[in-house]
Amino acid sequence: MKGFRDFILRGNVVGLAVAFVIGGAFGLLVQGFVKDFITPLLAIPGTGRDFADYTFTVGHGTFRYGDFVNLVIAFVMLAAAIYFALVLPMQKWEARRAGPPAESTTRECPECLSKIPLAASRCAFCTAQVGPAA
């Protein structure tokens, strides 16, 4: 039981659980925003109908395409919010944290295009004379 308790109380599991709950709540918030604010603007003007009520019938089946469009718009908005609020700032932070790229210690052989050390005077792969690095 101690091992299970240690696993649950580890920071990764607790953080993941919190992120999952907050992500679900945020998804419902975006879905409500799309349903209550965005799709009424997209509804055909003058009909007075909710966009989610748009359907078509084939045989005895009714297809609610308006509700599906609501869900697609909610998904796109949620993905955009996650990208611009989390992914993009994390990428910029990682790039700043990483610093400038390290100097290369190899160069390409002009004959066979294999990677050779900068100080090499002969390629180990094709034995061509390569001279000193410029």
Beta strands, then each sheet from edge to edge (+ up, - down):
strand 1: 56-58
strand 2: 61-63
strand 3: 106-108
strand 4: 115-117
sheet 1: 1+ 2-
sheet 2: 3+ 4-
end
